[in-house]
Amino acid sequence: MKTKLLLTFLLVAAALPMAAQVNDTYVIPVSGLAPGAFGTQWQTQLSIFNPQLDYTLRVSMTFIPTGGARGTEAFVDIPPNAGYLTDNVLKDVFNTSGTGSLLIATFPEDNPKVPNAVLDRSFLVSSNTFNNSRSGTYGQTIPGIWTGLQGDGISAVAHGVRNIASQGWRANIGAVNLGRSNVTMRVTVYDYDGNTVRSNMPFILPPLGHLQQQLPVEVDSGSVEFFLDDPSGEAVVFPYVSVIDQISGDPSYQTPILLASAKGLYGKKAAAMRTADVGKKLDIEIARGVRANAVRLGAVFQKAK
């Protein structure tokens, strides 16, 4: 089958970045349709691609609002080897505004004629959240990710962070919590030389909710480290940092990197561990829990190009 040939190629080319992104569930940690500081206006472009050559995929999109309000789900049918793109996903798909996160997934129950395997339901996703101004657009590519923080002692770090008002830099930090209870994300900031600026600042993340706010301390070219306190051990959290040039409105986005090896995250030993897993891979069962709490809108119809 053509499908098998394509996906076999993706597996063999494991060293390529593209191969590392193939999955059936993704989180885009932040999206929006909202005014920002200094007259900026933000919106999110979303692109989804179906690499399967033999069948259409029904792809679920769930918007998880900032603050923990109830989510909203819609779906789109994407033909073989084709894509779906919207320049304003919150308006076009969810008919709403504000900020939040996106959960994108292909559920077996939505794709009954597709083999029930991650590889067979795999697709690609990316987004661009940009400042839409009269002088042009300034945007940040925000990829779909699937590995998040868990309360296992492993941290994640973003570096090269600037948050200096006098020099026109603003850094926002945020996260989405896909668990069903409040969890505490702790944030430590280090300066350029590795000295601690402030340690273990607590941020309470609501269940099935998104949070974003400005980094509360100034730092120039420093780093931000994220930890998770979760006694239940069930939450999975996806943090991020966004640094904005307040003069131009141009942003840059970072997904913090987990301080663990790929073998530790995805190897057989890690998969066999029950109580001390290293990091947490988003899967279809976690996605079902998010979907179960969402209002369903139905199908989104693709516009003719």
C-alpha positions, 0 to 999 in steps of 0.5 A, a space after each residue: 500500500 502507498 500509505 505503508 510505503 510513506 510511513 515506512 519512509 518516515 520511520 526509516 528517516 528517524 534522524 530527520 526532524 519531520 519524522 520525530 513529529 509524526 503522531 496522532 495527538 498534539 497540543 499547541 500550548 497557546 493560541 489566540 484572537 485578542 488585543 495585546 499590549 501597545 496596540 497589537 492584535 493577535 490571531 492564530 493560523 492553524 495548518 494540518 496535513 494528512 500524510 496518509 495516501 489511501 484515506 481521509 482522516 477526521 481530525 478533532 480540534 479542541 479549544 481549551 480556554 485560558 482560566 479553565 472554562 469548558 472547552 469546545 470541539 470541532 472536527 475537519 475531514 482532510 483528504 489523503 495527502 492534503 491539508 487544512 489551513 485557517 488564518 484565524 482558527 478561533 474565529 473560523 473554527 470556534 467562533 470565539 475570541 480570547 486565548 487558550 490552547 489547542 488539542 488536535 487528535 485523530 480518535 479511532 471512534 471518528 475514523 472507523 475505517 482506519 486501522 486502529 494504530 497510532 501510525 495509521 492515524 498520524 498527521 502533522 500540525 503547526 501553527 503561527 500566532 502573529 501580530 496583525 498590524 497595518 505595517 505587516 504581520 509579525 509572528 511566531 511559529 508554535 509547533 504541535 508537541 506531545 511530551 509534557 511535564 509530570 510531577 516526577 522531578 524532571 524539569 524543563 528549561 527555556 533559555 535566552 529569555 529577555 524580560 526588561 521593560 526599559 529595553 522594550 522586552 516582555 516575556 510571557 510564560 504560560 502552560 496548559 494542564 490536561 489533568 483533572 485537578 489543580 496543579 502547581 507549576 513552579 518557575 525558577 529564573 536564572 540570569 546570564 551567569 547562572 545565578 538564581 534571580 528568583 526560585 520556585 515561584 508558584 503558578 496554579 494551573 486549573 484543571 483542563 485549563 490554560 494560564 498565561 502571564 508576564 514573567 514577574 521578574 526582570 532578566 536579560 538573556 537568562 533561563 527559565 526552569 519549570 517544575 511540576 508539583 502534582 501529588 496525584 501523578 496524573 497531570 500532564 502540563 505543557 509550558 512555554 515562554 514567549 518573548 515579545 519585542 514591544 517596539 515592533 510587536 515581533 514575538 519569539 516562542 520557545 517550548 522548554 526542553 525536558 532535561 531527560 534523554 530521548 531514551 529515558 523518555 521513550 525507551 522500553 525501560 521508561 515505558 515499563 515504569 509505573 510510578 516514576 515515569 520520565 516526562 509524559 507522552 500525550 496519548 489518545 486516552 488523555 485526549 479523550 478525557 479532554 474531549 469528554 469535557 468539551 462542547 461539540 460544535 460539529 464539522 468545519 467545512 473547508 473553503 475552496 481555494 
